[in-house]
Amino acid sequence: MAGPQPDGAGVSRLDAMRATVTRTLRAVRLVIRDGRIPRPLRWAGGLGLLPVPGPFDEIVLLAVAGVLWLGYRDQLSEAWQQAAAP
Protein backbone atom coordinates (compact mmCIF):
# COMPACT_ATOMS: atom_id res chain seq x y z
CA MET A 1 0.00 0.00 0.00
CA ALA A 2 1.40 3.37 -0.97
CA GLY A 3 1.89 6.09 1.57
CA PRO A 4 1.25 9.80 1.11
CA GLN A 5 2.85 11.30 -1.97
CA PRO A 6 5.03 14.38 -1.97
CA ASP A 7 3.25 17.56 -3.04
CA GLY A 8 4.85 17.66 -6.52
CA ALA A 9 3.99 14.04 -7.45
CA GLY A 10 0.23 14.65 -7.67
CA VAL A 11 0.71 17.70 -9.88
CA SER A 12 2.88 15.89 -12.41
CA ARG A 13 0.44 12.97 -12.53
CA LEU A 14 -2.43 15.40 -13.13
CA ASP A 15 -0.44 17.11 -15.89
CA ALA A 16 0.28 13.74 -17.51
CA MET A 17 -3.40 12.77 -17.40
CA ARG A 18 -4.42 16.13 -18.86
CA ALA A 19 -1.86 15.78 -21.68
CA THR A 20 -3.10 12.27 -22.51
CA VAL A 21 -6.74 13.35 -22.61
CA THR A 22 -5.87 16.38 -24.76
CA ARG A 23 -3.86 14.24 -27.18
CA THR A 24 -6.69 11.70 -27.38
CA LEU A 25 -9.26 14.39 -28.17
CA ARG A 26 -7.00 15.85 -30.88
CA ALA A 27 -6.51 12.39 -32.41
CA VAL A 28 -10.26 11.74 -32.40
CA ARG A 29 -10.86 15.08 -34.11
CA LEU A 30 -8.28 14.16 -36.79
CA VAL A 31 -9.83 10.72 -37.35
CA ILE A 32 -13.32 12.20 -37.66
CA ARG A 33 -12.12 14.60 -40.36
CA ASP A 34 -10.02 12.01 -42.21
CA GLY A 35 -11.55 11.49 -45.63
CA ARG A 36 -9.92 8.07 -46.01
CA ILE A 37 -12.28 6.62 -43.41
CA PRO A 38 -15.74 5.98 -44.90
CA ARG A 39 -18.46 8.40 -43.87
CA PRO A 40 -20.90 5.63 -42.75
CA LEU A 41 -18.27 4.35 -40.32
CA ARG A 42 -17.81 7.85 -38.91
CA TRP A 43 -21.60 8.24 -38.62
CA ALA A 44 -21.82 4.90 -36.80
CA GLY A 45 -19.25 6.18 -34.31
CA GLY A 46 -21.38 9.27 -33.74
CA LEU A 47 -24.45 7.07 -33.30
CA GLY A 48 -22.58 5.10 -30.66
CA LEU A 49 -21.99 8.30 -28.68
CA LEU A 50 -25.71 8.99 -28.31
CA PRO A 51 -27.18 8.30 -24.85
CA VAL A 52 -29.35 5.36 -25.89
CA PRO A 53 -30.65 3.20 -23.03
CA GLY A 54 -29.40 -0.35 -22.95
CA PRO A 55 -26.27 -1.83 -24.47
CA PHE A 56 -26.97 -0.62 -28.04
CA ASP A 57 -24.54 2.32 -28.00
CA GLU A 58 -21.76 0.28 -26.39
CA ILE A 59 -22.15 -2.47 -28.98
CA VAL A 60 -22.00 0.06 -31.82
CA LEU A 61 -18.87 1.69 -30.36
CA LEU A 62 -17.16 -1.69 -29.94
CA ALA A 63 -18.01 -2.65 -33.53
CA VAL A 64 -16.71 0.68 -34.88
CA ALA A 65 -13.55 0.38 -32.78
CA GLY A 66 -12.96 -3.14 -34.08
CA VAL A 67 -13.38 -2.10 -37.71
CA LEU A 68 -11.10 0.91 -37.22
CA TRP A 69 -8.47 -1.20 -35.47
CA LEU A 70 -8.51 -3.93 -38.11
CA GLY A 71 -8.93 -1.88 -41.27
CA TYR A 72 -7.67 1.62 -40.56
CA ARG A 73 -4.72 1.08 -38.24
CA ASP A 74 -2.43 3.32 -40.31
CA GLN A 75 -4.86 6.25 -40.15
CA LEU A 76 -5.26 5.83 -36.38
CA SER A 77 -1.50 5.72 -35.88
CA GLU A 78 -1.00 8.76 -38.08
CA ALA A 79 -3.67 10.72 -36.17
CA TRP A 80 -2.06 9.76 -32.84
CA GLN A 81 1.36 10.97 -34.04
CA GLN A 82 -0.07 14.22 -35.43
CA ALA A 83 -1.96 14.84 -32.19
CA ALA A 84 1.35 14.83 -30.28
CA ALA A 85 2.53 17.93 -32.15
CA PRO A 86 1.57 21.16 -30.37
C-alpha positions in Angstrom: 0.0 0.0 0.0 1.4 3.4 -1.0 1.9 6.1 1.6 1.3 9.8 1.1 2.8 11.3 -2.0 5.0 14.4 -2.0 3.2 17.6 -3.0 4.8 17.7 -6.5 4.0 14.0 -7.5 0.2 14.7 -7.7 0.7 17.7 -9.9 2.9 15.9 -12.4 0.4 13.0 -12.5 -2.4 15.4 -13.1 -0.4 17.1 -15.9 0.3 13.7 -17.5 -3.4 12.8 -17.4 -4.4 16.1 -18.9 -1.9 15.8 -21.7 -3.1 12.3 -22.5 -6.7 13.4 -22.6 -5.9 16.4 -24.8 -3.9 14.2 -27.2 -6.7 11.7 -27.4 -9.3 14.4 -28.2 -7.0 15.9 -30.9 -6.5 12.4 -32.4 -10.3 11.7 -32.4 -10.9 15.1 -34.1 -8.3 14.2 -36.8 -9.8 10.7 -37.3 -13.3 12.2 -37.7 -12.1 14.6 -40.4 -10.0 12.0 -42.2 -11.6 11.5 -45.6 -9.9 8.1 -46.0 -12.3 6.6 -43.4 -15.7 6.0 -44.9 -18.5 8.4 -43.9 -20.9 5.6 -42.7 -18.3 4.3 -40.3 -17.8 7.8 -38.9 -21.6 8.2 -38.6 -21.8 4.9 -36.8 -19.2 6.2 -34.3 -21.4 9.3 -33.7 -24.5 7.1 -33.3 -22.6 5.1 -30.7 -22.0 8.3 -28.7 -25.7 9.0 -28.3 -27.2 8.3 -24.8 -29.4 5.4 -25.9 -30.7 3.2 -23.0 -29.4 -0.3 -22.9 -26.3 -1.8 -24.5 -27.0 -0.6 -28.0 -24.5 2.3 -28.0 -21.8 0.3 -26.4 -22.1 -2.5 -29.0 -22.0 0.1 -31.8 -18.9 1.7 -30.4 -17.2 -1.7 -29.9 -18.0 -2.7 -33.5 -16.7 0.7 -34.9 -13.5 0.4 -32.8 -13.0 -3.1 -34.1 -13.4 -2.1 -37.7 -11.1 0.9 -37.2 -8.5 -1.2 -35.5 -8.5 -3.9 -38.1 -8.9 -1.9 -41.3 -7.7 1.6 -40.6 -4.7 1.1 -38.2 -2.4 3.3 -40.3 -4.9 6.2 -40.2 -5.3 5.8 -36.4 -1.5 5.7 -35.9 -1.0 8.8 -38.1 -3.7 10.7 -36.2 -2.1 9.8 -32.8 1.4 11.0 -34.0 -0.1 14.2 -35.4 -2.0 14.8 -32.2 1.3 14.8 -30.3 2.5 17.9 -32.2 1.6 21.2 -30.4 
